[in-house]
């Protein structure tokens, strides 16, 4: 049902991530244990030593409270109970609270996480492994999450709310529901999507609750645990690290040091830490905390605190302090008995800047695993590929290269002038022998003339290619259309499309196939023929 291609051959992943996947020596100081089955033994030992019974109790109590009004599966209930035990560890992924899950890779992240827990359970039977989805409910980049793409339409939510997006009320999403519903067909699967959207967004008070409902509806039967970090008890437990950040700016110092080391090895840094990597959060407010001389200020507000007042604020109201993107990983790994974080290429790039920060904070750095990626192809599209004498691997090329390849394949004339170029070089060999018997200026003239004629052949080759493209315009248009269907906006499908486009046709078969085909430790890009 599925073929695989290396991440390198997709042409869509950075040098940093490709070098990490190849375990290049240059990167080995920037992570702990590489994601191999046997290395989880070391990760288990390190986390078991570092994670306290007190933190585990706070975690379980908070999750119990968060799930108070959620209908959960027997598997989820079992996993919540397992988390009370000291031999239970988590595998975690996280994501923003995108409208109706956002990009397709939302599913791949969670499927990768659940599948890894199953694989670890088989190989380490003395432990329990629980899949966790960390909701990035405290983000405030609403423009990044307020839409999803469905077929040719952008389904978007307009609201003037400010602050942490997880706290946004779902007011106004009834209009989005009507717009989305109009685009669906009359199938049973479409009705399921309507019901899921309606129950999530029209029957819950805020975006965090709605996202929990969707993730639980899709993956609850697999035992997924969904956690909201915007939680007073969890932040109170993390308060010593919040205090350290306010007073010592550890993240700024350690991450900058690591970033410089990465840059010296030729890699680009993904994120830049602030001097203080915390936001101050209240209703409709999430603004950076900055320090000037001996006072703390909340940007774009009138709020200010002395050092003593800030300490008291942290003690009384830890929920008002929100880690930013570079500090959130520490918060997550401190709170959870976590072994491995599963993320996309961009995420792993900034995690690779964090190891010394974790060490300085005395928190175990997790194993980093690149989430599964996939290209979903319908049976109809498979037939089009066959008819065009293409395979899915061909489509990972740039459009220019793909069309050039196809033109050369189907052209009735040979567009490759390699034979003529070789013949030309042989003709010039005798001239070079003659030139060796004369002066350097004649030798240079021969070389210049050879290059001129080779350039001329190359120019004619391009002209011929262009002419043949015009002649084959209709067939090439079919190639272009198919590639644009599978690589919308010349980007990976998983970064552009939403799961609804596929679920409408295939229903739960979509998830069944993903669970069967996506193997997280294989570290390859999957091409999946989707059964409708």
Secondary structure as a PSIPRED ss2 file (coil, helix, strand):
# PSIPRED VFORMAT (PSIPRED V4.0)

   1 X C   1.000  0.000  0.000
   2 X E   0.000  0.000  1.000
   3 X E   0.000  0.000  1.000
   4 X E   0.000  0.000  1.000
   5 X E   0.000  0.000  1.000
   6 X C   1.000  0.000  0.000
   7 X H   0.000  1.000  0.000
   8 X H   0.000  1.000  0.000
   9 X H   0.000  1.000  0.000
  10 X H   0.000  1.000  0.000
  11 X C   1.000  0.000  0.000
  12 X C   1.000  0.000  0.000
  13 X C   1.000  0.000  0.000
  14 X C   1.000  0.000  0.000
  15 X H   0.000  1.000  0.000
  16 X H   0.000  1.000  0.000
  17 X H   0.000  1.000  0.000
  18 X H   0.000  1.000  0.000
  19 X H   0.000  1.000  0.000
  20 X H   0.000  1.000  0.000
  21 X H   0.000  1.000  0.000
  22 X C   1.000  0.000  0.000
  23 X C   1.000  0.000  0.000
  24 X C   1.000  0.000  0.000
  25 X H   0.000  1.000  0.000
  26 X H   0.000  1.000  0.000
  27 X H   0.000  1.000  0.000
  28 X H   0.000  1.000  0.000
  29 X H   0.000  1.000  0.000
  30 X H   0.000  1.000  0.000
  31 X C   1.000  0.000  0.000
  32 X C   1.000  0.000  0.000
  33 X C   1.000  0.000  0.000
  34 X C   1.000  0.000  0.000
  35 X C   1.000  0.000  0.000
  36 X C   1.000  0.000  0.000
  37 X H   0.000  1.000  0.000
  38 X H   0.000  1.000  0.000
  39 X H   0.000  1.000  0.000
  40 X H   0.000  1.000  0.000
  41 X H   0.000  1.000  0.000
  42 X H   0.000  1.000  0.000
  43 X H   0.000  1.000  0.000
  44 X H   0.000  1.000  0.000
  45 X H   0.000  1.000  0.000
  46 X H   0.000  1.000  0.000
  47 X H   0.000  1.000  0.000
  48 X H   0.000  1.000  0.000
  49 X H   0.000  1.000  0.000
  50 X H   0.000  1.000  0.000
  51 X C   1.000  0.000  0.000
  52 X C   1.000  0.000  0.000
  53 X H   0.000  1.000  0.000
  54 X H   0.000  1.000  0.000
  55 X H   0.000  1.000  0.000
  56 X H   0.000  1.000  0.000
  57 X H   0.000  1.000  0.000
  58 X H   0.000  1.000  0.000
  59 X H   0.000  1.000  0.000
  60 X H   0.000  1.000  0.000
  61 X H   0.000  1.000  0.000
  62 X H   0.000  1.000  0.000
  63 X H   0.000  1.000  0.000
  64 X H   0.000  1.000  0.000
  65 X H   0.000  1.000  0.000
  66 X H   0.000  1.000  0.000
  67 X C   1.000  0.000  0.000
  68 X C   1.000  0.000  0.000
  69 X C   1.000  0.000  0.000
  70 X C   1.000  0.000  0.000
  71 X C   1.000  0.000  0.000
  72 X C   1.000  0.000  0.000
  73 X C   1.000  0.000  0.000
  74 X H   0.000  1.000  0.000
  75 X H   0.000  1.000  0.000
  76 X H   0.000  1.000  0.000
  77 X H   0.000  1.000  0.000
  78 X H   0.000  1.000  0.000
  79 X H   0.000  1.000  0.000
  80 X H   0.000  1.000  0.000
  81 X H   0.000  1.000  0.000
  82 X H   0.000  1.000  0.000
  83 X C   1.000  0.000  0.000
  84 X C   1.000  0.000  0.000
  85 X C   1.000  0.000  0.000
  86 X C   1.000  0.000  0.000
  87 X C   1.000  0.000  0.000
  88 X E   0.000  0.000  1.000
  89 X E   0.000  0.000  1.000
  90 X E   0.000  0.000  1.000
  91 X E   0.000  0.000  1.000
  92 X E   0.000  0.000  1.000
  93 X E   0.000  0.000  1.000
  94 X E   0.000  0.000  1.000
  95 X E   0.000  0.000  1.000
  96 X E   0.000  0.000  1.000
  97 X C   1.000  0.000  0.000
  98 X C   1.000  0.000  0.000
  99 X H   0.000  1.000  0.000
 100 X H   0.000  1.000  0.000
 101 X H   0.000  1.000  0.000
 102 X C   1.000  0.000  0.000
 103 X C   1.000  0.000  0.000
 104 X C   1.000  0.000  0.000
 105 X H   0.000  1.000  0.000
 106 X H   0.000  1.000  0.000
 107 X H   0.000  1.000  0.000
 108 X H   0.000  1.000  0.000
 109 X H   0.000  1.000  0.000
 110 X H   0.000  1.000  0.000
 111 X H   0.000  1.000  0.000
 112 X H   0.000  1.000  0.000
 113 X H   0.000  1.000  0.000
 114 X H   0.000  1.000  0.000
 115 X H   0.000  1.000  0.000
 116 X H   0.000  1.000  0.000
 117 X H   0.000  1.000  0.000
 118 X H   0.000  1.000  0.000
 119 X H   0.000  1.000  0.000
 120 X H   0.000  1.000  0.000
 121 X H   0.000  1.000  0.000
 122 X H   0.000  1.000  0.000
 123 X H   0.000  1.000  0.000
 124 X C   1.000  0.000  0.000
 125 X C   1.000  0.000  0.000
 126 X C   1.000  0.000  0.000
 127 X C   1.000  0.000  0.000
 128 X E   0.000  0.000  1.000
 129 X E   0.000  0.000  1.000
 130 X E   0.000  0.000  1.000
 131 X E   0.000  0.000  1.000
 132 X E   0.000  0.000  1.000
 133 X E   0.000  0.000  1.000
 134 X E   0.000  0.000  1.000
 135 X E   0.000  0.000  1.000
 136 X E   0.000  0.000  1.000
 137 X C   1.000  0.000  0.000
 138 X C   1.000  0.000  0.000
 139 X C   1.000  0.000  0.000
 140 X C   1.000  0.000  0.000
 141 X C   1.000  0.000  0.000
 142 X H   0.000  1.000  0.000
 143 X H   0.000  1.000  0.000
 144 X H   0.000  1.000  0.000
 145 X H   0.000  1.000  0.000
 146 X C   1.000  0.000  0.000
 147 X E   0.000  0.000  1.000
 148 X E   0.000  0.000  1.000
 149 X E   0.000  0.000  1.000
 150 X E   0.000  0.000  1.000
 151 X C   1.000  0.000  0.000
 152 X C   1.000  0.000  0.000
 153 X E   0.000  0.000  1.000
 154 X E   0.000  0.000  1.000
 155 X E   0.000  0.000  1.000
 156 X E   0.000  0.000  1.000
 157 X C   1.000  0.000  0.000
 158 X C   1.000  0.000  0.000
 159 X C   1.000  0.000  0.000
 160 X C   1.000  0.000  0.000
 161 X C   1.000  0.000  0.000
 162 X C   1.000  0.000  0.000
 163 X C   1.000  0.000  0.000
 164 X C   1.000  0.000  0.000
 165 X H   0.000  1.000  0.000
 166 X H   0.000  1.000  0.000
 167 X H   0.000  1.000  0.000
 168 X C   1.000  0.000  0.000
 169 X E   0.000  0.000  1.000
 170 X C   1.000  0.000  0.000
 171 X C   1.000  0.000  0.000
 172 X C   1.000  0.000  0.000
 173 X H   0.000  1.000  0.000
 174 X H   0.000  1.000  0.000
 175 X H   0.000  1.000  0.000
 176 X H   0.000  1.000  0.000
 177 X H   0.000  1.000  0.000
 178 X H   0.000  1.000  0.000
 179 X H   0.000  1.000  0.000
 180 X H   0.000  1.000  0.000
 181 X H   0.000  1.000  0.000
 182 X H   0.000  1.000  0.000
 183 X H   0.000  1.000  0.000
 184 X C   1.000  0.000  0.000
 185 X C   1.000  0.000  0.000
 186 X C   1.000  0.000  0.000
 187 X C   1.000  0.000  0.000
 188 X H   0.000  1.000  0.000
 189 X H   0.000  1.000  0.000
 190 X H   0.000  1.000  0.000
 191 X H   0.000  1.000  0.000
 192 X H   0.000  1.000  0.000
 193 X H   0.000  1.000  0.000
 194 X H   0.000  1.000  0.000
 195 X H   0.000  1.000  0.000
 196 X H   0.000  1.000  0.000
 197 X H   0.000  1.000  0.000
 198 X H   0.000  1.000  0.000
 199 X H   0.000  1.000  0.000
 200 X H   0.000  1.000  0.000
 201 X H   0.000  1.000  0.000
 202 X H   0.000  1.000  0.000
 203 X C   1.000  0.000  0.000
 204 X C   1.000  0.000  0.000
 205 X C   1.000  0.000  0.000
 206 X E   0.000  0.000  1.000
 207 X H   0.000  1.000  0.000
 208 X H   0.000  1.000  0.000
 209 X H   0.000  1.000  0.000
 210 X H   0.000  1.000  0.000
 211 X H   0.000  1.000  0.000
 212 X H   0.000  1.000  0.000
 213 X H   0.000  1.000  0.000
 214 X H   0.000  1.000  0.000
 215 X H   0.000  1.000  0.000
 216 X H   0.000  1.000  0.000
 217 X H   0.000  1.000  0.000
 218 X H   0.000  1.000  0.000
 219 X H   0.000  1.000  0.000
 220 X H   0.000  1.000  0.000
 221 X H   0.000  1.000  0.000
 222 X H   0.000  1.000  0.000
 223 X C   1.000  0.000  0.000
 224 X C   1.000  0.000  0.000
 225 X E   0.000  0.000  1.000
 226 X E   0.000  0.000  1.000
 227 X E   0.000  0.000  1.000
 228 X E   0.000  0.000  1.000
 229 X C   1.000  0.000  0.000
 230 X C   1.000  0.000  0.000
 231 X C   1.000  0.000  0.000
 232 X H   0.000  1.000  0.000
 233 X H   0.000  1.000  0.000
 234 X H   0.000  1.000  0.000
 235 X H   0.000  1.000  0.000
 236 X H   0.000  1.000  0.000
 237 X H   0.000  1.000  0.000
 238 X H   0.000  1.000  0.000
 239 X H   0.000  1.000  0.000
 240 X H   0.000  1.000  0.000
 241 X H   0.000  1.000  0.000
 242 X H   0.000  1.000  0.000
 243 X H   0.000  1.000  0.000
 244 X H   0.000  1.000  0.000
 245 X H   0.000  1.000  0.000
 246 X H   0.000  1.000  0.000
 247 X H   0.000  1.000  0.000
 248 X H   0.000  1.000  0.000
 249 X C   1.000  0.000  0.000
 250 X H   0.000  1.000  0.000
 251 X H   0.000  1.000  0.000
 252 X H   0.000  1.000  0.000
 253 X H   0.000  1.000  0.000
 254 X H   0.000  1.000  0.000
 255 X H   0.000  1.000  0.000
 256 X H   0.000  1.000  0.000
 257 X H   0.000  1.000  0.000
 258 X H   0.000  1.000  0.000
 259 X H   0.000  1.000  0.000
 260 X H   0.000  1.000  0.000
 261 X H   0.000  1.000  0.000
 262 X H   0.000  1.000  0.000
 263 X H   0.000  1.000  0.000
 264 X H   0.000  1.000  0.000
 265 X C   1.000  0.000  0.000
 266 X C   1.000  0.000  0.000
 267 X C   1.000  0.000  0.000
 268 X C   1.000  0.000  0.000
 269 X C   1.000  0.000  0.000
 270 X C   1.000  0.000  0.000
 271 X C   1.000  0.000  0.000
 272 X C   1.000  0.000  0.000
 273 X C   1.000  0.000  0.000
 274 X C   1.000  0.000  0.000
 275 X C   1.000  0.000  0.000
 276 X C   1.000  0.000  0.000
 277 X C   1.000  0.000  0.000
 278 X E   0.000  0.000  1.000
 279 X E   0.000  0.000  1.000
 280 X E   0.000  0.000  1.000
 281 X E   0.000  0.000  1.000
 282 X E   0.000  0.000  1.000
 283 X C   1.000  0.000  0.000
 284 X C   1.000  0.000  0.000
 285 X E   0.000  0.000  1.000
 286 X E   0.000  0.000  1.000
 287 X E   0.000  0.000  1.000
 288 X E   0.000  0.000  1.000
 289 X E   0.000  0.000  1.000
 290 X E   0.000  0.000  1.000
 291 X E   0.000  0.000  1.000
 292 X E   0.000  0.000  1.000
 293 X C   1.000  0.000  0.000
 294 X C   1.000  0.000  0.000
 295 X E   0.000  0.000  1.000
 296 X E   0.000  0.000  1.000
 297 X E   0.000  0.000  1.000
 298 X E   0.000  0.000  1.000
 299 X C   1.000  0.000  0.000
 300 X C   1.000  0.000  0.000
 301 X C   1.000  0.000  0.000
 302 X C   1.000  0.000  0.000
 303 X C   1.000  0.000  0.000
 304 X E   0.000  0.000  1.000
 305 X E   0.000  0.000  1.000
 306 X E   0.000  0.000  1.000
 307 X H   0.000  1.000  0.000
 308 X H   0.000  1.000  0.000
 309 X H   0.000  1.000  0.000
 310 X H   0.000  1.000  0.000
 311 X H   0.000  1.000  0.000
 312 X H   0.000  1.000  0.000
 313 X H   0.000  1.000  0.000
 314 X H   0.000  1.000  0.000
 315 X H   0.000  1.000  0.000
 316 X H   0.000  1.000  0.000
 317 X C   1.000  0.000  0.000
 318 X H   0.000  1.000  0.000
 319 X H   0.000  1.000  0.000
 320 X H   0.000  1.000  0.000
 321 X E   0.000  0.000  1.000
 322 X E   0.000  0.000  1.000
 323 X E   0.000  0.000  1.000
 324 X C   1.000  0.000  0.000
 325 X H   0.000  1.000  0.000
 326 X H   0.000  1.000  0.000
 327 X H   0.000  1.000  0.000
 328 X H   0.000  1.000  0.000
 329 X H   0.000  1.000  0.000
 330 X H   0.000  1.000  0.000
 331 X H   0.000  1.000  0.000
 332 X H   0.000  1.000  0.000
 333 X H   0.000  1.000  0.000
 334 X H   0.000  1.000  0.000
 335 X H   0.000  1.000  0.000
 336 X C   1.000  0.000  0.000
 337 X C   1.000  0.000  0.000
 338 X E   0.000  0.000  1.000
 339 X E   0.000  0.000  1.000
 340 X E   0.000  0.000  1.000
 341 X E   0.000  0.000  1.000
 342 X E   0.000  0.000  1.000
 343 X E   0.000  0.000  1.000
 344 X C   1.000  0.000  0.000
 345 X H   0.000  1.000  0.000
 346 X H   0.000  1.000  0.000
 347 X H   0.000  1.000  0.000
 348 X H   0.000  1.000  0.000
 349 X H   0.000  1.000  0.000
 350 X H   0.000  1.000  0.000
 351 X H   0.000  1.000  0.000
 352 X C   1.000  0.000  0.000
 353 X C   1.000  0.000  0.000
 354 X C   1.000  0.000  0.000
 355 X H   0.000  1.000  0.000
 356 X H   0.000  1.000  0.000
 357 X H   0.000  1.000  0.000
 358 X H   0.000  1.000  0.000
 359 X H   0.000  1.000  0.000
 360 X H   0.000  1.000  0.000
 361 X H   0.000  1.000  0.000
 362 X C   1.000  0.000  0.000
 363 X C   1.000  0.000  0.000
 364 X C   1.000  0.000  0.000
 365 X C   1.000  0.000  0.000
 366 X C   1.000  0.000  0.000
 367 X E   0.000  0.000  1.000
 368 X E   0.000  0.000  1.000
 369 X E   0.000  0.000  1.000
 370 X E   0.000  0.000  1.000
 371 X C   1.000  0.000  0.000
 372 X C   1.000  0.000  0.000
 373 X E   0.000  0.000  1.000
 374 X E   0.000  0.000  1.000
 375 X E   0.000  0.000  1.000
 376 X E   0.000  0.000  1.000
 377 X E   0.000  0.000  1.000
 378 X E   0.000  0.000  1.000
 379 X H   0.000  1.000  0.000
 380 X H   0.000  1.000  0.000
 381 X H   0.000  1.000  0.000
 382 X H   0.000  1.000  0.000
 383 X H   0.000  1.000  0.000
 384 X H   0.000  1.000  0.000
 385 X H   0.000  1.000  0.000
 386 X H   0.000  1.000  0.000
 387 X H   0.000  1.000  0.000
 388 X C   1.000  0.000  0.000
 389 X C   1.000  0.000  0.000
 390 X C   1.000  0.000  0.000
 391 X C   1.000  0.000  0.000
 392 X H   0.000  1.000  0.000
 393 X H   0.000  1.000  0.000
 394 X H   0.000  1.000  0.000
 395 X H   0.000  1.000  0.000
 396 X H   0.000  1.000  0.000
 397 X C   1.000  0.000  0.000
 398 X C   1.000  0.000  0.000
 399 X H   0.000  1.000  0.000
 400 X H   0.000  1.000  0.000
 401 X H   0.000  1.000  0.000
 402 X H   0.000  1.000  0.000
 403 X H   0.000  1.000  0.000
 404 X H   0.000  1.000  0.000
 405 X H   0.000  1.000  0.000
 406 X H   0.000  1.000  0.000
 407 X H   0.000  1.000  0.000
 408 X H   0.000  1.000  0.000
 409 X H   0.000  1.000  0.000
 410 X H   0.000  1.000  0.000
 411 X C   1.000  0.000  0.000
 412 X C   1.000  0.000  0.000
 413 X C   1.000  0.000  0.000
 414 X C   1.000  0.000  0.000
 415 X C   1.000  0.000  0.000
 416 X C   1.000  0.000  0.000
 417 X C   1.000  0.000  0.000
 418 X H   0.000  1.000  0.000
 419 X H   0.000  1.000  0.000
 420 X H   0.000  1.000  0.000
 421 X H   0.000  1.000  0.000
 422 X H   0.000  1.000  0.000
 423 X H   0.000  1.000  0.000
 424 X H   0.000  1.000  0.000
 425 X H   0.000  1.000  0.000
 426 X H   0.000  1.000  0.000
 427 X H   0.000  1.000  0.000
 428 X H   0.000  1.000  0.000
 429 X H   0.000  1.000  0.000
 430 X H   0.000  1.000  0.000
 431 X H   0.000  1.000  0.000
 432 X H   0.000  1.000  0.000
 433 X H   0.000  1.000  0.000
 434 X H   0.000  1.000  0.000
 435 X H   0.000  1.000  0.000
 436 X H   0.000  1.000  0.000
 437 X C   1.000  0.000  0.000
 438 X C   1.000  0.000  0.000
 439 X C   1.000  0.000  0.000
 440 X H   0.000  1.000  0.000
 441 X H   0.000  1.000  0.000
 442 X H   0.000  1.000  0.000
 443 X H   0.000  1.000  0.000
 444 X H   0.000  1.000  0.000
 445 X H   0.000  1.000  0.000
 446 X H   0.000  1.000  0.000
 447 X H   0.000  1.000  0.000
 448 X H   0.000  1.000  0.000
 449 X H   0.000  1.000  0.000
 450 X H   0.000  1.000  0.000
 451 X H   0.000  1.000  0.000
 452 X H   0.000  1.000  0.000
 453 X H   0.000  1.000  0.000
 454 X H   0.000  1.000  0.000
 455 X H   0.000  1.000  0.000
 456 X H   0.000  1.000  0.000
 457 X H   0.000  1.000  0.000
 458 X H   0.000  1.000  0.000
 459 X H   0.000  1.000  0.000
 460 X H   0.000  1.000  0.000
 461 X H   0.000  1.000  0.000
 462 X H   0.000  1.000  0.000
 463 X H   0.000  1.000  0.000
 464 X H   0.000  1.000  0.000
 465 X H   0.000  1.000  0.000
 466 X H   0.000  1.000  0.000
 467 X H   0.000  1.000  0.000
 468 X H   0.000  1.000  0.000
 469 X H   0.000  1.000  0.000
 470 X H   0.000  1.000  0.000
 471 X H   0.000  1.000  0.000
 472 X C   1.000  0.000  0.000
 473 X H   0.000  1.000  0.000
 474 X H   0.000  1.000  0.000
 475 X H   0.000  1.000  0.000
 476 X H   0.000  1.000  0.000
 477 X H   0.000  1.000  0.000
 478 X H   0.000  1.000  0.000
 479 X H   0.000  1.000  0.000
 480 X H   0.000  1.000  0.000
 481 X H   0.000  1.000  0.000
 482 X H   0.000  1.000  0.000
 483 X H   0.000  1.000  0.000
 484 X H   0.000  1.000  0.000
 485 X H   0.000  1.000  0.000
 486 X H   0.000  1.000  0.000
 487 X C   1.000  0.000  0.000
 488 X H   0.000  1.000  0.000
 489 X H   0.000  1.000  0.000
 490 X H   0.000  1.000  0.000
 491 X C   1.000  0.000  0.000
 492 X C   1.000  0.000  0.000
 493 X H   0.000  1.000  0.000
 494 X H   0.000  1.000  0.000
 495 X H   0.000  1.000  0.000
 496 X H   0.000  1.000  0.000
 497 X C   1.000  0.000  0.000
 498 X C   1.000  0.000  0.000
 499 X C   1.000  0.000  0.000
 500 X H   0.000  1.000  0.000
 501 X H   0.000  1.000  0.000
 502 X H   0.000  1.000  0.000
 503 X H   0.000  1.000  0.000
 504 X H   0.000  1.000  0.000
 505 X H   0.000  1.000  0.000
 506 X H   0.000  1.000  0.000
 507 X C   1.000  0.000  0.000
 508 X C   1.000  0.000  0.000
 509 X H   0.000  1.000  0.000
 510 X H   0.000  1.000  0.000
 511 X H   0.000  1.000  0.000
 512 X H   0.000  1.000  0.000
 513 X H   0.000  1.000  0.000
 514 X H   0.000  1.000  0.000
 515 X H   0.000  1.000  0.000
 516 X H   0.000  1.000  0.000
 517 X H   0.000  1.000  0.000
 518 X C   1.000  0.000  0.000
 519 X C   1.000  0.000  0.000
 520 X H   0.000  1.000  0.000
 521 X H   0.000  1.000  0.000
 522 X H   0.000  1.000  0.000
 523 X C   1.000  0.000  0.000
 524 X C   1.000  0.000  0.000
 525 X E   0.000  0.000  1.000
 526 X E   0.000  0.000  1.000
 527 X E   0.000  0.000  1.000
 528 X E   0.000  0.000  1.000
 529 X E   0.000  0.000  1.000
 530 X E   0.000  0.000  1.000
 531 X C   1.000  0.000  0.000
 532 X C   1.000  0.000  0.000
